[in-house]
């Protein structure tokens, strides 16, 4: 490996601590540590990529040019015997398990993941460092129905880019309490088939805009000419109340970095501004292809992968009101609490999502939990039909990560207030 004006070097040291267990038992601990170096070389339209494992300071020195060596003694040093994150992780995990046990949720699965990553990026004789950390916890349980039998499988996640925040443990406790309060022991009601008004609840439903606005506006897709939004840059596709950014600087973002994986500082990317398709998500290569400036979205899963244009934190700008006010006036419809992607066509915008959790809306009131169903539509039509955006914004760390081009799961997060869409098609009976 080498360094030069057309070569990007990327060194990564990463430690991941995982705890998995159940509310009634202990946690299994898994620690993953690795170091490695990647090199991306570009010559005209051709790009080559190589990578190598790094086990010692001497390996790194042999693989890189002298200007890349300085200051790497610490990151190439032996790993400490005990991960620094382990004690804090156990405390948070035990707190969540205690809450679940007190609620009588036997067999509830818990998962906690702590990632601590240091990257060193170099290009044309200049090297830069960045450290990224995040923590996520997920709880999965079956809430009993009124008869005492097993009801729907429910899942909740919470995450942060500030793992040392003392409020982290309290946030996990609140997560369990929220899940219990939202579901209780209510009967499930089947959803009526047809096109009905839909309100997307805050937080998790940011996945909707990640899929329908984010992926179609990633630079490589736009440059290929296969994006249903890429051909609409500068055109109105939604109401003035709809603004969607990719913004790692947001206080709700769990994805934080000072430099992307090509050494470019991230800027706020205005995907849709007041209903107008405005700007794509760009790494260096797609920026050059589109004759634009890179905006700090060249991201990679690890040193074994080249950087490609990727989303980081999708943020829907706030309006006024909350979910309760947005459902007012709806004769019949659905409040969607959690979505799961079934399919989306970047070329046409056609999509379908599984509604893992929702509430039936009748006569402007939020009613019982909704039965299993699919949410279907077309991206452009859905954006045009956005009627209102609330102020009740919540953040969410994508529990499963994003898997573009088999580089996954790469951590992404969302923030979204409640959003009302005039009509989407509901098909009951799908889980």
Helices and strands as residue ranges (DSSP letters): E 7-22, E 27-43, E 46-53, H 57-63, G 66-68, H 86-102, E 109-123, E 126-144, E 150-160, H 168-183, E 194-200, G 204-206, H 207-209, I 210-214, G 215-217, H 219-224, G 230-232, E 244-246, E 269-273, E 276-277, H 284-290, E 298-299, E 308-309, E 313-316, H 323-327, E 332-344, E 350-362, E 365-369, E 373-378, H 379-384, E 386-389, E 394-397, G 404-406, E 413-416, E 419-428
